[in-house]
Amino acid sequence: MQTSDLKDLADSDDLSFKALSLILAAWDEGTESGVSQEQMAYAALFTALTDLVALYGEDAVKKLAQGLERRIELGEFTLDRMIQ
């Protein structure tokens, strides 16, 4: 993501975009400090899952995680795929 795109997200009134902007900035800071993208991804997943469990409980998060399999298969998280 380009710096101008990140600034647009940070300036948005939408709290989801502001949150994404903060996460992307932290991600950049981590990788610039020598932390691998894989390590950043695992740390982000761990943090997200532990927070979600604390907020909604294990059963709700388990259901959310089970739904991710299909979304991954459909390419929802693949940013560079070719749409035919």
C-alpha positions as YAML, in Angstrom:
chain: A
units: angstrom
residues:
- id: 1
  name: MET
  ca: [0.00, 0.00, 0.00]
- id: 2
  name: GLN
  ca: [1.34, 3.44, -0.88]
- id: 3
  name: THR
  ca: [1.91, 6.16, 1.71]
- id: 4
  name: SER
  ca: [-0.82, 8.35, 0.20]
- id: 5
  name: ASP
  ca: [-3.31, 5.47, 0.45]
- id: 6
  name: LEU
  ca: [-2.36, 4.95, 4.10]
- id: 7
  name: LYS
  ca: [-2.90, 8.66, 4.82]
- id: 8
  name: ASP
  ca: [-6.33, 8.49, 3.15]
- id: 9
  name: LEU
  ca: [-7.26, 5.57, 5.42]
- id: 10
  name: ALA
  ca: [-6.03, 7.39, 8.51]
- id: 11
  name: ASP
  ca: [-8.02, 10.51, 7.61]
- id: 12
  name: SER
  ca: [-11.24, 8.58, 7.00]
- id: 13
  name: ASP
  ca: [-14.23, 9.02, 9.31]
- id: 14
  name: ASP
  ca: [-14.80, 5.26, 9.10]
- id: 15
  name: LEU
  ca: [-13.31, 3.63, 12.20]
- id: 16
  name: SER
  ca: [-12.67, 0.40, 10.29]
- id: 17
  name: PHE
  ca: [-10.40, 2.29, 7.88]
- id: 18
  name: LYS
  ca: [-8.66, 4.05, 10.77]
- id: 19
  name: ALA
  ca: [-8.06, 0.69, 12.44]
- id: 20
  name: LEU
  ca: [-6.68, -0.76, 9.19]
- id: 21
  name: SER
  ca: [-4.39, 2.25, 8.84]
- id: 22
  name: LEU
  ca: [-2.99, 1.70, 12.33]
- id: 23
  name: ILE
  ca: [-2.44, -2.02, 11.71]
- id: 24
  name: LEU
  ca: [-0.70, -1.35, 8.38]
- id: 25
  name: ALA
  ca: [1.56, 1.25, 9.98]
- id: 26
  name: ALA
  ca: [2.52, -1.17, 12.76]
- id: 27
  name: TRP
  ca: [3.11, -3.90, 10.16]
- id: 28
  name: ASP
  ca: [5.44, -1.61, 8.22]
- id: 29
  name: GLU
  ca: [7.29, -0.64, 11.38]
- id: 30
  name: GLY
  ca: [7.73, -4.28, 12.33]
- id: 31
  name: THR
  ca: [9.03, -5.40, 8.95]
- id: 32
  name: GLU
  ca: [11.33, -2.36, 8.74]
- id: 33
  name: SER
  ca: [12.72, -3.44, 12.13]
- id: 34
  name: GLY
  ca: [13.62, -6.88, 10.78]
- id: 35
  name: VAL
  ca: [10.54, -8.86, 11.81]
- id: 36
  name: SER
  ca: [9.49, -11.17, 8.96]
- id: 37
  name: GLN
  ca: [6.05, -10.87, 7.37]
- id: 38
  name: GLU
  ca: [5.32, -14.41, 8.55]
- id: 39
  name: GLN
  ca: [6.09, -13.47, 12.15]
- id: 40
  name: MET
  ca: [3.98, -10.32, 11.85]
- id: 41
  name: ALA
  ca: [1.10, -12.37, 10.44]
- id: 42
  name: TYR
  ca: [1.20, -14.92, 13.25]
- id: 43
  name: ALA
  ca: [1.40, -12.17, 15.86]
- id: 44
  name: ALA
  ca: [-1.53, -10.35, 14.25]
- id: 45
  name: LEU
  ca: [-3.63, -13.53, 14.10]
- id: 46
  name: PHE
  ca: [-2.81, -14.41, 17.70]
- id: 47
  name: THR
  ca: [-3.70, -10.92, 18.88]
- id: 48
  name: ALA
  ca: [-6.92, -10.84, 16.88]
- id: 49
  name: LEU
  ca: [-8.06, -14.28, 18.00]
- id: 50
  name: THR
  ca: [-7.28, -13.72, 21.67]
- id: 51
  name: ASP
  ca: [-9.13, -10.38, 21.63]
- id: 52
  name: LEU
  ca: [-12.12, -11.92, 19.84]
- id: 53
  name: VAL
  ca: [-12.25, -14.81, 22.32]
- id: 54
  name: ALA
  ca: [-12.17, -12.32, 25.20]
- id: 55
  name: LEU
  ca: [-15.01, -10.33, 23.62]
- id: 56
  name: TYR
  ca: [-17.26, -13.06, 22.20]
- id: 57
  name: GLY
  ca: [-16.14, -16.38, 23.66]
- id: 58
  name: GLU
  ca: [-14.50, -19.46, 22.21]
- id: 59
  name: ASP
  ca: [-17.59, -20.90, 20.51]
- id: 60
  name: ALA
  ca: [-18.24, -17.73, 18.50]
- id: 61
  name: VAL
  ca: [-14.60, -17.47, 17.42]
- id: 62
  name: LYS
  ca: [-14.52, -21.16, 16.52]
- id: 63
  name: LYS
  ca: [-17.55, -20.60, 14.26]
- id: 64
  name: LEU
  ca: [-15.87, -17.56, 12.69]
- id: 65
  name: ALA
  ca: [-12.67, -19.55, 12.06]
- id: 66
  name: GLN
  ca: [-14.60, -22.42, 10.48]
- id: 67
  name: GLY
  ca: [-16.15, -19.95, 8.04]
- id: 68
  name: LEU
  ca: [-12.74, -18.73, 6.97]
- id: 69
  name: GLU
  ca: [-11.93, -21.97, 5.15]
- id: 70
  name: ARG
  ca: [-14.56, -21.36, 2.48]
- id: 71
  name: ARG
  ca: [-13.69, -17.67, 2.17]
- id: 72
  name: ILE
  ca: [-10.03, -18.58, 1.61]
- id: 73
  name: GLU
  ca: [-10.99, -21.20, -1.00]
- id: 74
  name: LEU
  ca: [-13.03, -18.54, -2.82]
- id: 75
  name: GLY
  ca: [-9.98, -16.27, -2.96]
- id: 76
  name: GLU
  ca: [-11.41, -13.55, -0.76]
- id: 77
  name: PHE
  ca: [-7.98, -12.93, 0.81]
- id: 78
  name: THR
  ca: [-5.91, -13.33, -2.36]
- id: 79
  name: LEU
  ca: [-5.10, -9.80, -3.47]
- id: 80
  name: ASP
  ca: [-3.20, -10.57, -6.68]
- id: 81
  name: ARG
  ca: [-5.51, -13.16, -8.24]
- id: 82
  name: MET
  ca: [-6.83, -12.96, -11.77]
- id: 83
  name: ILE
  ca: [-10.63, -12.69, -12.00]
- id: 84
  name: GLN
  ca: [-11.98, -14.50, -15.03]
...
